[in-house]
Amino acid sequence: MYPYVSFFGKPYSSYGVFAIIGLAAAVLYSFIVHKITKDKKDFFDRVIYIVYCGAAGGICAAILYQLTNIKGWIKALPFLFSDFDKFRSYLSFGIVFYGGMFGIFIGFMIYSRFFKEDTREWLRTSVPGVPLFHAFGRMGCAVGGCCYGIPKLSSGSYNYETGLFDLDGGPFVHGACIYNARIGHYCIPIQLIESCGLILIVIILILYLRFGKDKKAYYRPMGLYFVMYGVLRFITEFWRGDLIRGIWGPFSTSQYISMIVIPIGIYCLVCPTEKSIFEKWYNGALYKKDKETDKDIYKEKDK
Ligand SMILES: [Zn+2]
């Protein structure tokens, strides 16, 4: 576990480094798809589209994290004006992946509305890029020591200088568990298991895009992804050890969200494109009702 890596003498969060590698992999994937599908649009436009989706995803992931920390906010708010340090101490900052997943779709809607462009084909073909990025993110979790699995035996001594636990010469891997210096325990490597599951999802999605018959089913790859990731996440959550993230009854917050994501995915898989609620939202972004004829007319690009 290396929470920080140093480049040119400066420390950088290793999670951040993996996130950047993941983003680069997703952009490279998009570039290959762009070439294979002989997309007439400029690749640079597609990169802007990825930036929009990524930014909306990041914002929503951060908002959802705060919503899962609602208890912290309730404790913190009374100190907002009286004791700012105390107010701050109840709060933490982070991201929840599911927020990002919904945020990406919001980014797609905003992009289409703002640039008045038909990007449904991009939405269809770009889906594997999301779990590809996420697979690298989870490797970053494994290296950085967050999102860890159930802790097994404890070992090591606390190092006050680094704030981490030193392994004192012990083995890094014990049985199937990996040492986590943040908590001083050997943990089930659930991040790497999820990462493997995500790579499998990427492969299945690419095969589906390659051999699937209906190229106009714009929302079906997204549906397939939602179902597969919802199931994967629901299962892996049982082996997560960082349970401060909100447990309500028998399940964690992410498992409840999985229970919402899976039916949405099934809906995207079975509902014909023209009847899909996503298509209706989407058309709202590109078309408007003509008052005189009551017909849908294409919104002209602002010149
Ligand atoms: Zn993590």
Boltz pocket constraint, residues with backbone or C-beta under 6 A from the ligand:
constraints:
  - pocket:
      binder: B
      contacts: [[A, 137], [A, 140], [A, 141], [A, 146], [A, 147]]
      max_distance: 6.0
